[in-house]
Amino acid sequence: MASRASMIMAQQGENESRRLELLRSAPMNSWLALSEDETRIVAIGKTFMEAEAIAKQSGETNFVITRTPDKWMSRALLPIR
């Protein structure tokens, strides 16, 4: 039987994967307003203010705004010694 901690960690990994898929589905170099739980895109804009205004106009009150990159590239983070 899996421990509660391992089940929570597995759920967090699934959430991160879904969020990454969501971000990759959005247009490059744009501002996104995501639902509070970050499971859906509620607005897309060319600027922060445009994404915010569209989200508010659509009735969203709690959302997260982020920006997509100009291009996706792989990164490896290594510990500094």
mmCIF file as gemmi writes it, N, C-alpha and C atoms, coordinates in Angstrom:
data_model
loop_
_atom_site.group_PDB
_atom_site.id
_atom_site.type_symbol
_atom_site.label_atom_id
_atom_site.label_alt_id
_atom_site.label_comp_id
_atom_site.label_asym_id
_atom_site.label_entity_id
_atom_site.label_seq_id
_atom_site.pdbx_PDB_ins_code
_atom_site.Cartn_x
_atom_site.Cartn_y
_atom_site.Cartn_z
_atom_site.occupancy
_atom_site.B_iso_or_equiv
_atom_site.pdbx_formal_charge
_atom_site.auth_seq_id
_atom_site.auth_asym_id
_atom_site.pdbx_PDB_model_num
ATOM 1 N N . MET Axp A 1 ? 0.835 -1.181 0 1 0 ? 1 A 1
ATOM 2 C CA . MET Axp A 1 ? 0 0 0 1 0 ? 1 A 1
ATOM 3 C C . MET Axp A 1 ? 0.885 1.251 0 1 0 ? 1 A 1
ATOM 4 N N . ALA Axp A 2 ? 0.589 2.184 -0.868 1 0 ? 2 A 1
ATOM 5 C CA . ALA Axp A 2 ? 1.385 3.406 -0.996 1 0 ? 2 A 1
ATOM 6 C C . ALA Axp A 2 ? 1.13 4.331 0.188 1 0 ? 2 A 1
ATOM 7 N N . SER Axp A 3 ? 2.186 5.021 0.602 1 0 ? 3 A 1
ATOM 8 C CA . SER Axp A 3 ? 2.031 5.957 1.704 1 0 ? 3 A 1
ATOM 9 C C . SER Axp A 3 ? 1.33 7.216 1.219 1 0 ? 3 A 1
ATOM 10 N N . ARG Axp A 4 ? 0.784 7.954 2.144 1 0 ? 4 A 1
ATOM 11 C CA . ARG Axp A 4 ? 0.093 9.212 1.809 1 0 ? 4 A 1
ATOM 12 C C . ARG Axp A 4 ? 1.056 10.179 1.124 1 0 ? 4 A 1
ATOM 13 N N . ALA Axp A 5 ? 2.291 10.254 1.616 1 0 ? 5 A 1
ATOM 14 C CA . ALA Axp A 5 ? 3.283 11.158 1.03 1 0 ? 5 A 1
ATOM 15 C C . ALA Axp A 5 ? 3.577 10.791 -0.415 1 0 ? 5 A 1
ATOM 16 N N . SER Axp A 6 ? 3.717 9.504 -0.706 1 0 ? 6 A 1
ATOM 17 C CA . SER Axp A 6 ? 4.014 9.103 -2.087 1 0 ? 6 A 1
ATOM 18 C C . SER Axp A 6 ? 2.821 9.354 -3.001 1 0 ? 6 A 1
ATOM 19 N N . MET Axp A 7 ? 1.599 9.225 -2.482 1 0 ? 7 A 1
ATOM 20 C CA . MET Axp A 7 ? 0.415 9.521 -3.288 1 0 ? 7 A 1
ATOM 21 C C . MET Axp A 7 ? 0.337 11.019 -3.589 1 0 ? 7 A 1
ATOM 22 N N . ILE Axp A 8 ? 0.666 11.852 -2.608 1 0 ? 8 A 1
ATOM 23 C CA . ILE Axp A 8 ? 0.654 13.304 -2.809 1 0 ? 8 A 1
ATOM 24 C C . ILE Axp A 8 ? 1.715 13.692 -3.836 1 0 ? 8 A 1
ATOM 25 N N . MET Axp A 9 ? 2.902 13.108 -3.732 1 0 ? 9 A 1
ATOM 26 C CA . MET Axp A 9 ? 3.974 13.413 -4.68 1 0 ? 9 A 1
ATOM 27 C C . MET Axp A 9 ? 3.589 12.988 -6.095 1 0 ? 9 A 1
ATOM 28 N N . ALA Axp A 10 ? 2.93 11.852 -6.229 1 0 ? 10 A 1
ATOM 29 C CA . ALA Axp A 10 ? 2.489 11.392 -7.545 1 0 ? 10 A 1
ATOM 30 C C . ALA Axp A 10 ? 1.462 12.353 -8.126 1 0 ? 10 A 1
ATOM 31 N N . GLN Axp A 11 ? 0.531 12.822 -7.295 1 0 ? 11 A 1
ATOM 32 C CA . GLN Axp A 11 ? -0.487 13.785 -7.734 1 0 ? 11 A 1
ATOM 33 C C . GLN Axp A 11 ? 0.163 15.09 -8.176 1 0 ? 11 A 1
ATOM 34 N N . GLN Axp A 12 ? 1.157 15.557 -7.431 1 0 ? 12 A 1
ATOM 35 C CA . GLN Axp A 12 ? 1.85 16.791 -7.797 1 0 ? 12 A 1
ATOM 36 C C . GLN Axp A 12 ? 2.558 16.627 -9.138 1 0 ? 12 A 1
ATOM 37 N N . GLY Axp A 13 ? 3.154 15.475 -9.379 1 0 ? 13 A 1
ATOM 38 C CA . GLY Axp A 13 ? 3.814 15.213 -10.655 1 0 ? 13 A 1
ATOM 39 C C . GLY Axp A 13 ? 2.833 15.231 -11.81 1 0 ? 13 A 1
ATOM 40 N N . GLU Axp A 14 ? 1.647 14.655 -11.604 1 0 ? 14 A 1
ATOM 41 C CA . GLU Axp A 14 ? 0.607 14.669 -12.631 1 0 ? 14 A 1
ATOM 42 C C . GLU Axp A 14 ? 0.146 16.101 -12.901 1 0 ? 14 A 1
ATOM 43 N N . ASN Axp A 15 ? -0.022 16.895 -11.852 1 0 ? 15 A 1
ATOM 44 C CA . ASN Axp A 15 ? -0.44 18.288 -12.007 1 0 ? 15 A 1
ATOM 45 C C . ASN Axp A 15 ? 0.603 19.084 -12.789 1 0 ? 15 A 1
ATOM 46 N N . GLU Axp A 16 ? 1.884 18.861 -12.492 1 0 ? 16 A 1
ATOM 47 C CA . GLU Axp A 16 ? 2.96 19.558 -13.2 1 0 ? 16 A 1
ATOM 48 C C . GLU Axp A 16 ? 2.952 19.183 -14.679 1 0 ? 16 A 1
ATOM 49 N N . SER Axp A 17 ? 2.724 17.912 -14.985 1 0 ? 17 A 1
ATOM 50 C CA . SER Axp A 17 ? 2.684 17.459 -16.374 1 0 ? 17 A 1
ATOM 51 C C . SER Axp A 17 ? 1.527 18.11 -17.121 1 0 ? 17 A 1
ATOM 52 N N . ARG Axp A 18 ? 0.355 18.159 -16.49 1 0 ? 18 A 1
ATOM 53 C CA . ARG Axp A 18 ? -0.805 18.796 -17.121 1 0 ? 18 A 1
ATOM 54 C C . ARG Axp A 18 ? -0.573 20.287 -17.34 1 0 ? 18 A 1
ATOM 55 N N . ARG Axp A 19 ? 0.039 20.94 -16.366 1 0 ? 19 A 1
ATOM 56 C CA . ARG Axp A 19 ? 0.317 22.374 -16.49 1 0 ? 19 A 1
ATOM 57 C C . ARG Axp A 19 ? 1.291 22.631 -17.628 1 0 ? 19 A 1
ATOM 58 N N . LEU Axp A 20 ? 2.325 21.797 -17.758 1 0 ? 20 A 1
ATOM 59 C CA . LEU Axp A 20 ? 3.284 21.954 -18.842 1 0 ? 20 A 1
ATOM 60 C C . LEU Axp A 20 ? 2.61 21.758 -20.199 1 0 ? 20 A 1
ATOM 61 N N . GLU Axp A 21 ? 1.747 20.755 -20.321 1 0 ? 21 A 1
ATOM 62 C CA . GLU Axp A 21 ? 1.007 20.54 -21.568 1 0 ? 21 A 1
ATOM 63 C C . GLU Axp A 21 ? 0.156 21.761 -21.903 1 0 ? 21 A 1
ATOM 64 N N . LEU Axp A 22 ? -0.489 22.318 -20.892 1 0 ? 22 A 1
ATOM 65 C CA . LEU Axp A 22 ? -1.319 23.505 -21.073 1 0 ? 22 A 1
ATOM 66 C C . LEU Axp A 22 ? -0.477 24.679 -21.584 1 0 ? 22 A 1
ATOM 67 N N . LEU Axp A 23 ? 0.663 24.914 -20.953 1 0 ? 23 A 1
ATOM 68 C CA . LEU Axp A 23 ? 1.533 26.009 -21.363 1 0 ? 23 A 1
ATOM 69 C C . LEU Axp A 23 ? 2.067 25.802 -22.779 1 0 ? 23 A 1
ATOM 70 N N . ARG Axp A 24 ? 2.424 24.567 -23.107 1 0 ? 24 A 1
ATOM 71 C CA . ARG Axp A 24 ? 2.95 24.284 -24.451 1 0 ? 24 A 1
ATOM 72 C C . ARG Axp A 24 ? 1.876 24.418 -25.527 1 0 ? 24 A 1
ATOM 73 N N . SER Axp A 25 ? 0.617 24.313 -25.158 1 0 ? 25 A 1
ATOM 74 C CA . SER Axp A 25 ? -0.47 24.44 -26.138 1 0 ? 25 A 1
ATOM 75 C C . SER Axp A 25 ? -0.772 25.901 -26.469 1 0 ? 25 A 1
ATOM 76 N N . ALA Axp A 26 ? -0.266 26.815 -25.664 1 0 ? 26 A 1
ATOM 77 C CA . ALA Axp A 26 ? -0.544 28.248 -25.845 1 0 ? 26 A 1
ATOM 78 C C . ALA Axp A 26 ? 0.416 28.847 -26.872 1 0 ? 26 A 1
ATOM 79 N N . PRO Axp A 27 ? 0.025 29.974 -27.467 1 0 ? 27 A 1
ATOM 80 C CA . PRO Axp A 27 ? 0.913 30.649 -28.415 1 0 ? 27 A 1
ATOM 81 C C . PRO Axp A 27 ? 2.214 31.097 -27.743 1 0 ? 27 A 1
ATOM 82 N N . MET Axp A 28 ? 3.289 31.036 -28.499 1 0 ? 28 A 1
ATOM 83 C CA . MET Axp A 28 ? 4.586 31.476 -27.991 1 0 ? 28 A 1
ATOM 84 C C . MET Axp A 28 ? 4.558 32.988 -27.773 1 0 ? 28 A 1
ATOM 85 N N . ASN Axp A 29 ? 5.378 33.446 -26.815 1 0 ? 29 A 1
ATOM 86 C CA . ASN Axp A 29 ? 5.559 34.873 -26.563 1 0 ? 29 A 1
ATOM 87 C C . ASN Axp A 29 ? 4.224 35.587 -26.297 1 0 ? 29 A 1
ATOM 88 N N . SER Axp A 30 ? 3.413 34.985 -25.446 1 0 ? 30 A 1
ATOM 89 C CA . SER Axp A 30 ? 2.13 35.604 -25.101 1 0 ? 30 A 1
ATOM 90 C C . SER Axp A 30 ? 1.93 35.538 -23.588 1 0 ? 30 A 1
ATOM 91 N N . TRP Axp A 31 ? 0.998 36.329 -23.122 1 0 ? 31 A 1
ATOM 92 C CA . TRP Axp A 31 ? 0.635 36.332 -21.705 1 0 ? 31 A 1
ATOM 93 C C . TRP Axp A 31 ? -0.628 35.505 -21.528 1 0 ? 31 A 1
ATOM 94 N N . LEU Axp A 32 ? -0.618 34.653 -20.508 1 0 ? 32 A 1
ATOM 95 C CA . LEU Axp A 32 ? -1.755 33.768 -20.238 1 0 ? 32 A 1
ATOM 96 C C . LEU Axp A 32 ? -2.317 34.049 -18.855 1 0 ? 32 A 1
ATOM 97 N N . ALA Axp A 33 ? -3.622 34.012 -18.762 1 0 ? 33 A 1
ATOM 98 C CA . ALA Axp A 33 ? -4.28 33.997 -17.458 1 0 ? 33 A 1
ATOM 99 C C . ALA Axp A 33 ? -4.794 32.573 -17.282 1 0 ? 33 A 1
ATOM 100 N N . LEU Axp A 34 ? -4.333 31.919 -16.241 1 0 ? 34 A 1
ATOM 101 C CA . LEU Axp A 34 ? -4.744 30.551 -15.941 1 0 ? 34 A 1
ATOM 102 C C . LEU Axp A 34 ? -5.744 30.563 -14.8 1 0 ? 34 A 1
ATOM 103 N N . SER Axp A 35 ? -6.641 29.586 -14.801 1 0 ? 35 A 1
ATOM 104 C CA . SER Axp A 35 ? -7.573 29.451 -13.687 1 0 ? 35 A 1
ATOM 105 C C . SER Axp A 35 ? -6.786 29.303 -12.388 1 0 ? 35 A 1
ATOM 106 N N . GLU Axp A 36 ? -7.435 29.577 -11.277 1 0 ? 36 A 1
ATOM 107 C CA . GLU Axp A 36 ? -6.751 29.536 -9.98 1 0 ? 36 A 1
ATOM 108 C C . GLU Axp A 36 ? -6.049 28.205 -9.734 1 0 ? 36 A 1
ATOM 109 N N . ASP Axp A 37 ? -6.662 27.097 -10.177 1 0 ? 37 A 1
ATOM 110 C CA . ASP Axp A 37 ? -6.041 25.789 -9.995 1 0 ? 37 A 1
ATOM 111 C C . ASP Axp A 37 ? -5.086 25.432 -11.132 1 0 ? 37 A 1
ATOM 112 N N . GLU Axp A 38 ? -4.909 26.36 -12.07 1 0 ? 38 A 1
ATOM 113 C CA . GLU Axp A 38 ? -3.982 26.229 -13.194 1 0 ? 38 A 1
ATOM 114 C C . GLU Axp A 38 ? -4.275 25.036 -14.095 1 0 ? 38 A 1
ATOM 115 N N . THR Axp A 39 ? -5.571 24.727 -14.26 1 0 ? 39 A 1
ATOM 116 C CA . THR Axp A 39 ? -5.955 23.597 -15.114 1 0 ? 39 A 1
ATOM 117 C C . THR Axp A 39 ? -6.495 24.033 -16.468 1 0 ? 39 A 1
ATOM 118 N N . ARG Axp A 40 ? -6.723 25.363 -16.645 1 0 ? 40 A 1
ATOM 119 C CA . ARG Axp A 40 ? -7.233 25.839 -17.928 1 0 ? 40 A 1
ATOM 120 C C . ARG Axp A 40 ? -6.793 27.267 -18.177 1 0 ? 40 A 1
ATOM 121 N N . ILE Axp A 41 ? -6.697 27.604 -19.456 1 0 ? 41 A 1
ATOM 122 C CA . ILE Axp A 41 ? -6.362 28.964 -19.86 1 0 ? 41 A 1
ATOM 123 C C . ILE Axp A 41 ? -7.659 29.755 -19.923 1 0 ? 41 A 1
ATOM 124 N N . VAL Axp A 42 ? -7.724 30.866 -19.213 1 0 ? 42 A 1
ATOM 125 C CA . VAL Axp A 42 ? -8.94 31.683 -19.213 1 0 ? 42 A 1
ATOM 126 C C . VAL Axp A 42 ? -8.796 32.916 -20.095 1 0 ? 42 A 1
ATOM 127 N N . ALA Axp A 43 ? -7.554 33.3 -20.439 1 0 ? 43 A 1
ATOM 128 C CA . ALA Axp A 43 ? -7.336 34.447 -21.322 1 0 ? 43 A 1
ATOM 129 C C . ALA Axp A 43 ? -5.929 34.387 -21.899 1 0 ? 43 A 1
ATOM 130 N N . ILE Axp A 44 ? -5.788 34.923 -23.101 1 0 ? 44 A 1
ATOM 131 C CA . ILE Axp A 44 ? -4.492 35.052 -23.762 1 0 ? 44 A 1
ATOM 132 C C . ILE Axp A 44 ? -4.396 36.478 -24.278 1 0 ? 44 A 1
ATOM 133 N N . GLY Axp A 45 ? -3.27 37.122 -24.037 1 0 ? 45 A 1
ATOM 134 C CA . GLY Axp A 45 ? -3.078 38.487 -24.515 1 0 ? 45 A 1
ATOM 135 C C . GLY Axp A 45 ? -1.655 38.728 -24.976 1 0 ? 45 A 1
ATOM 136 N N . LYS Axp A 46 ? -1.47 39.805 -25.725 1 0 ? 46 A 1
ATOM 137 C CA . LYS Axp A 46 ? -0.132 40.19 -26.177 1 0 ? 46 A 1
ATOM 138 C C . LYS Axp A 46 ? 0.638 40.893 -25.061 1 0 ? 46 A 1
ATOM 139 N N . THR Axp A 47 ? -0.098 41.432 -24.079 1 0 ? 47 A 1
ATOM 140 C CA . THR Axp A 47 ? 0.526 42.094 -22.934 1 0 ? 47 A 1
ATOM 141 C C . THR Axp A 47 ? -0.101 41.548 -21.648 1 0 ? 47 A 1
ATOM 142 N N . PHE Axp A 48 ? 0.576 41.804 -20.542 1 0 ? 48 A 1
ATOM 143 C CA . PHE Axp A 48 ? 0.057 41.423 -19.229 1 0 ? 48 A 1
ATOM 144 C C . PHE Axp A 48 ? -1.318 42.054 -19.016 1 0 ? 48 A 1
ATOM 145 N N . MET Axp A 49 ? -1.4 43.356 -19.298 1 0 ? 49 A 1
ATOM 146 C CA . MET Axp A 49 ? -2.65 44.08 -19.055 1 0 ? 49 A 1
ATOM 147 C C . MET Axp A 49 ? -3.787 43.563 -19.923 1 0 ? 49 A 1
ATOM 148 N N . GLU Axp A 50 ? -3.482 43.163 -21.157 1 0 ? 50 A 1
ATOM 149 C CA . GLU Axp A 50 ? -4.522 42.624 -22.028 1 0 ? 50 A 1
ATOM 150 C C . GLU Axp A 50 ? -5.038 41.285 -21.485 1 0 ? 50 A 1
ATOM 151 N N . ALA Axp A 51 ? -4.143 40.407 -21.081 1 0 ? 51 A 1
ATOM 152 C CA . ALA Axp A 51 ? -4.562 39.112 -20.522 1 0 ? 51 A 1
ATOM 153 C C . ALA Axp A 51 ? -5.384 39.311 -19.256 1 0 ? 51 A 1
ATOM 154 N N . GLU Axp A 52 ? -4.957 40.235 -18.416 1 0 ? 52 A 1
ATOM 155 C CA . GLU Axp A 52 ? -5.685 40.522 -17.179 1 0 ? 52 A 1
ATOM 156 C C . GLU Axp A 52 ? -7.092 41.046 -17.486 1 0 ? 52 A 1
ATOM 157 N N . ALA Axp A 53 ? -7.197 41.986 -18.423 1 0 ? 53 A 1
ATOM 158 C CA . ALA Axp A 53 ? -8.498 42.577 -18.765 1 0 ? 53 A 1
ATOM 159 C C . ALA Axp A 53 ? -9.44 41.528 -19.343 1 0 ? 53 A 1
ATOM 160 N N . ILE Axp A 54 ? -8.928 40.675 -20.217 1 0 ? 54 A 1
ATOM 161 C CA . ILE Axp A 54 ? -9.766 39.629 -20.825 1 0 ? 54 A 1
ATOM 162 C C . ILE Axp A 54 ? -10.252 38.651 -19.757 1 0 ? 54 A 1
ATOM 163 N N . ALA Axp A 55 ? -9.364 38.281 -18.839 1 0 ? 55 A 1
ATOM 164 C CA . ALA Axp A 55 ? -9.75 37.365 -17.762 1 0 ? 55 A 1
ATOM 165 C C . ALA Axp A 55 ? -10.864 37.976 -16.909 1 0 ? 55 A 1
ATOM 166 N N . LYS Axp A 56 ? -10.711 39.227 -16.556 1 0 ? 56 A 1
ATOM 167 C CA . LYS Axp A 56 ? -11.732 39.903 -15.743 1 0 ? 56 A 1
ATOM 168 C C . LYS Axp A 56 ? -13.046 40.034 -16.503 1 0 ? 56 A 1
ATOM 169 N N . GLN Axp A 57 ? -12.974 40.353 -17.8 1 0 ? 57 A 1
ATOM 170 C CA . GLN Axp A 57 ? -14.184 40.484 -18.623 1 0 ? 57 A 1
ATOM 171 C C . GLN Axp A 57 ? -14.926 39.156 -18.735 1 0 ? 57 A 1
ATOM 172 N N . SER Axp A 58 ? -14.168 38.046 -18.669 1 0 ? 58 A 1
ATOM 173 C CA . SER Axp A 58 ? -14.812 36.734 -18.774 1 0 ? 58 A 1
ATOM 174 C C . SER Axp A 58 ? -15.4 36.27 -17.442 1 0 ? 58 A 1
ATOM 175 N N . GLY Axp A 59 ? -15.242 37.122 -16.392 1 0 ? 59 A 1
ATOM 176 C CA . GLY Axp A 59 ? -15.845 36.802 -15.105 1 0 ? 59 A 1
ATOM 177 C C . GLY Axp A 59 ? -14.918 36.124 -14.119 1 0 ? 59 A 1
ATOM 178 N N . GLU Axp A 60 ? -13.676 35.92 -14.49 1 0 ? 60 A 1
ATOM 179 C CA . GLU Axp A 60 ? -12.725 35.294 -13.566 1 0 ? 60 A 1
ATOM 180 C C . GLU Axp A 60 ? -12.314 36.299 -12.502 1 0 ? 60 A 1
ATOM 181 N N . THR Axp A 61 ? -12.241 35.848 -11.268 1 0 ? 61 A 1
ATOM 182 C CA . THR Axp A 61 ? -11.827 36.73 -10.183 1 0 ? 61 A 1
ATOM 183 C C . THR Axp A 61 ? -10.485 36.318 -9.592 1 0 ? 61 A 1
ATOM 184 N N . ASN Axp A 62 ? -10.191 35.035 -9.606 1 0 ? 62 A 1
ATOM 185 C CA . ASN Axp A 62 ? -8.922 34.516 -9.095 1 0 ? 62 A 1
ATOM 186 C C . ASN Axp A 62 ? -8.22 33.78 -10.224 1 0 ? 62 A 1
ATOM 187 N N . PHE Axp A 63 ? -7.112 34.328 -10.669 1 0 ? 63 A 1
ATOM 188 C CA . PHE Axp A 63 ? -6.369 33.707 -11.76 1 0 ? 63 A 1
ATOM 189 C C . PHE Axp A 63 ? -4.888 33.983 -11.585 1 0 ? 63 A 1
ATOM 190 N N . VAL Axp A 64 ? -4.096 33.25 -12.327 1 0 ? 64 A 1
ATOM 191 C CA . VAL Axp A 64 ? -2.641 33.359 -12.296 1 0 ? 64 A 1
ATOM 192 C C . VAL Axp A 64 ? -2.206 33.82 -13.678 1 0 ? 64 A 1
ATOM 193 N N . ILE Axp A 65 ? -1.331 34.826 -13.74 1 0 ? 65 A 1
ATOM 194 C CA . ILE Axp A 65 ? -0.846 35.285 -15.042 1 0 ? 65 A 1
ATOM 195 C C . ILE Axp A 65 ? 0.617 34.889 -15.198 1 0 ? 65 A 1
ATOM 196 N N . THR Axp A 66 ? 0.921 34.357 -16.363 1 0 ? 66 A 1
ATOM 197 C CA . THR Axp A 66 ? 2.29 33.954 -16.692 1 0 ? 66 A 1
ATOM 198 C C . THR Axp A 66 ? 2.54 34.248 -18.16 1 0 ? 66 A 1
ATOM 199 N N . ARG Axp A 67 ? 3.777 34.153 -18.561 1 0 ? 67 A 1
ATOM 200 C CA . ARG Axp A 67 ? 4.147 34.433 -19.947 1 0 ? 67 A 1
ATOM 201 C C . ARG Axp A 67 ? 4.762 33.186 -20.551 1 0 ? 67 A 1
ATOM 202 N N . THR Axp A 68 ? 4.44 32.917 -21.81 1 0 ? 68 A 1
ATOM 203 C CA . THR Axp A 68 ? 5.078 31.806 -22.51 1 0 ? 68 A 1
ATOM 204 C C . THR Axp A 68 ? 6.379 32.313 -23.124 1 0 ? 68 A 1
ATOM 205 N N . PRO Axp A 69 ? 7.347 31.435 -23.286 1 0 ? 69 A 1
ATOM 206 C CA . PRO Axp A 69 ? 8.645 31.867 -23.829 1 0 ? 69 A 1
ATOM 207 C C . PRO Axp A 69 ? 8.59 32.131 -25.332 1 0 ? 69 A 1
ATOM 208 N N . ASP Axp A 70 ? 9.639 32.774 -25.843 1 0 ? 70 A 1
ATOM 209 C CA . ASP Axp A 70 ? 9.767 32.985 -27.284 1 0 ? 70 A 1
ATOM 210 C C . ASP Axp A 70 ? 9.934 31.654 -28.012 1 0 ? 70 A 1
ATOM 211 N N . LYS Axp A 71 ? 10.624 30.723 -27.354 1 0 ? 71 A 1
ATOM 212 C CA . LYS Axp A 71 ? 10.772 29.366 -27.894 1 0 ? 71 A 1
ATOM 213 C C . LYS Axp A 71 ? 11.034 28.419 -26.725 1 0 ? 71 A 1
ATOM 214 N N . TRP Axp A 72 ? 10.633 27.178 -26.904 1 0 ? 72 A 1
ATOM 215 C CA . TRP Axp A 72 ? 10.857 26.176 -25.869 1 0 ? 72 A 1
ATOM 216 C C . TRP Axp A 72 ? 12.234 25.575 -26.072 1 0 ? 72 A 1
ATOM 217 N N . MET Axp A 73 ? 12.969 25.431 -24.993 1 0 ? 73 A 1
ATOM 218 C CA . MET Axp A 73 ? 14.255 24.749 -25.076 1 0 ? 73 A 1
ATOM 219 C C . MET Axp A 73 ? 14.466 23.94 -23.808 1 0 ? 73 A 1
ATOM 220 N N . SER Axp A 74 ? 15.181 22.865 -23.978 1 0 ? 74 A 1
ATOM 221 C CA . SER Axp A 74 ? 15.456 22 -22.835 1 0 ? 74 A 1
ATOM 222 C C . SER Axp A 74 ? 16.505 22.65 -21.947 1 0 ? 74 A 1
ATOM 223 N N . ARG Axp A 75 ? 16.339 22.452 -20.661 1 0 ? 75 A 1
ATOM 224 C CA . ARG Axp A 75 ? 17.311 22.963 -19.704 1 0 ? 75 A 1
ATOM 225 C C . ARG Axp A 75 ? 17.591 21.887 -18.68 1 0 ? 75 A 1
ATOM 226 N N . ALA Axp A 76 ? 18.812 21.833 -18.277 1 0 ? 76 A 1
ATOM 227 C CA . ALA Axp A 76 ? 19.188 20.922 -17.209 1 0 ? 76 A 1
ATOM 228 C C . ALA Axp A 76 ? 19.747 21.757 -16.064 1 0 ? 76 A 1
ATOM 229 N N . LEU Axp A 77 ? 19.214 21.563 -14.905 1 0 ? 77 A 1
ATOM 230 C CA . LEU Axp A 77 ? 19.7 22.296 -13.747 1 0 ? 77 A 1
ATOM 231 C C . LEU Axp A 77 ? 20.589 21.369 -12.923 1 0 ? 77 A 1
ATOM 232 N N . LEU Axp A 78 ? 21.778 21.82 -12.669 1 0 ? 78 A 1
ATOM 233 C CA . LEU Axp A 78 ? 22.739 21.013 -11.919 1 0 ? 78 A 1
ATOM 234 C C . LEU Axp A 78 ? 23.098 21.736 -10.632 1 0 ? 78 A 1
ATOM 235 N N . PRO Axp A 79 ? 23.364 20.994 -9.604 1 0 ? 79 A 1
ATOM 236 C CA . PRO Axp A 79 ? 23.749 21.635 -8.347 1 0 ? 79 A 1
ATOM 237 C C . PRO Axp A 79 ? 25.113 22.348 -8.495 1 0 ? 79 A 1
ATOM 238 N N . ILE Axp A 80 ? 25.266 23.468 -7.816 1 0 ? 80 A 1
ATOM 239 C CA . ILE Axp A 80 ? 26.534 24.188 -7.83 1 0 ? 80 A 1
ATOM 240 C C . ILE Axp A 80 ? 27.352 23.67 -6.664 1 0 ? 80 A 1
ATOM 241 N N . ARG Axp A 81 ? 28.594 23.346 -6.948 1 0 ? 81 A 1
ATOM 242 C CA . ARG Axp A 81 ? 29.47 22.816 -5.883 1 0 ? 81 A 1
ATOM 243 C C . ARG Axp A 81 ? 30.573 23.771 -5.57 1 0 ? 81 A 1
